[in-house]
Amino acid sequence: MAYHFETRCIYGDRSNVTEHPYRSIPTPIFLASAFGHERIGDFSSYSYSRVSNPTRSDLEEILSSLEGAADTVATSSGMAAVSIVLDLFSIGDHFVCSEDLYGGSFRLFDNIGRPHGLNFSFVNTADPAATEAAIRPETRALYIETPSNPTMQVTDLRAMREIADRHRLLLIVDNTFLTPYFQTPFDLGADIIVHSGTKYLSGHNDVLAGFVCTKSPELAERVRFIYKTTGYTLSPFDSYLCLRGLKTLPVRLERQQENALAIAKWLREQPCVKQVYYTGLEDHPGHDIHCRQARGFGGMISFHVDSEETARKTLLNVQLITFAESLGGIESLITYPMLQTHEDVPKAQREKLGINDTFLRISTGIENAEDLIADLDQAMNS
Ligand SMILES: *Cc1c(COP(=O)(O)O)cnc(C)c1O
């Protein structure tokens, strides 16, 4: 019988305890860059750590198990994972992307993808008709984030699969925000999943990592080839930190989600808060679609306050919550997307999405919710 999700976060599909040297309970950190060969021409085991490494392999197997992937490669950052995805394409290929992408992905597409001959259209993928209308003869892929970062728009992944089938496109999903605990895009039709492992998967604000998960063996082979050739690899030590973080993914996410719901409800009642965006609120425009494709809402909230002054006051006065970029860790963070995560998105595009001087984003940690709310209260309402 297949293990449940929580068990697979610790062991993957098998109990690997018995396989480690000395029956070590955690996966050991194999720092070796090279491994000896037993026989001439036998490449069945490890040989060189850019290609594969035992610590990293354990991590990759667990991710494959959690996402239901044919294969997973662990990369040195989320952006390295997105770069591998771009490397699958060639000059002239066109992508239709969610307009509200992680700022770093937008920067990569616009400043590195474009000069290398790739083309991108950024559309509101929450609107399937608008998405399909952006497709051209040279379109090769849909690149989706749902819920999106930072405005929490929900894209219907099953509708994206239908569009992808009609036009023979690859469906690529960045699953960083929800992780496979809450959403498994392969079950909804994705071909490739990318992750920033820096966020929830490792979860402690102490490691940079990324993943590319592939559904088919053919794509898996192409991604593995790019991976071993370019060297976007995750180090054995960082692989260990990720393995360690993953073991508590479900318990962390449950608490982060509880905290997010409590904070979202509290924010909604504050006179200085104009609008709260959290998919777990029933009046969120994407709530119903989200509930059909995901098992939870996660720990990301964004909101508009009444003035730039309130936004700045909140960021500067928080004491328990840290004013910092990033998300997904056990420590709660608050961000000013306009100046931080999305500074490279052109101003007009940003304004259209509502990423302006009154827009804030919180990533909830696992602290006590009352303490977090008291901190926000003293920061915003004093
Ligand atoms: C952070 C992030 C990335 C990039 O990952 P890094 O680990 O910072 O390189 C990509 N996508 C999303 C949604 C992210 O939040």
The ligand as an SDF file (V2000), in Angstrom:
LIG
                    3D

 15 15  0  0  0  0  0  0  0  0999 V2000
   10.8930   32.6960   -4.6820 C   0  0  0  0  0  0  0  0  0  0  0  0
   10.1610   32.2370   -5.8620 C   0  0  0  0  0  0  0  0  0  0  0  0
   10.8210   31.8180   -7.0180 C   0  0  0  0  0  0  0  0  0  0  0  0
   12.3360   31.8800   -7.1430 C   0  0  0  0  0  0  0  0  0  0  0  0
   12.9720   31.0400   -6.2340 O   0  0  0  0  0  0  0  0  0  0  0  0
   14.4220   31.3230   -5.5800 P   0  0  0  0  0  0  0  0  0  0  0  0
   14.6050   30.1380   -4.7090 O   0  0  0  0  0  0  0  0  0  0  0  0
   14.3150   32.6280   -4.8400 O   0  0  0  0  0  0  0  0  0  0  0  0
   15.4010   31.4070   -6.6840 O   0  0  0  0  0  0  0  0  0  0  0  0
   10.0580   31.3660   -8.0780 C   0  0  0  0  0  0  0  0  0  0  0  0
    8.7110   31.3310   -8.0140 N   0  0  0  0  0  0  0  0  0  0  0  0
    8.0420   31.7280   -6.9170 C   0  0  0  0  0  0  0  0  0  0  0  0
    6.5510   31.6610   -6.9000 C   0  0  0  0  0  0  0  0  0  0  0  0
    8.7330   32.1970   -5.8050 C   0  0  0  0  0  0  0  0  0  0  0  0
    8.0620   32.5970   -4.7250 O   0  0  0  0  0  0  0  0  0  0  0  0
  1  2  1  0
  2  3  1  0
  2 14  2  0
  3  4  1  0
  3 10  2  0
  4  5  1  0
  5  6  1  0
  6  7  2  0
  6  8  1  0
  6  9  1  0
 10 11  1  0
 11 12  2  0
 12 13  1  0
 12 14  1  0
 14 15  1  0
M  END
$$$$
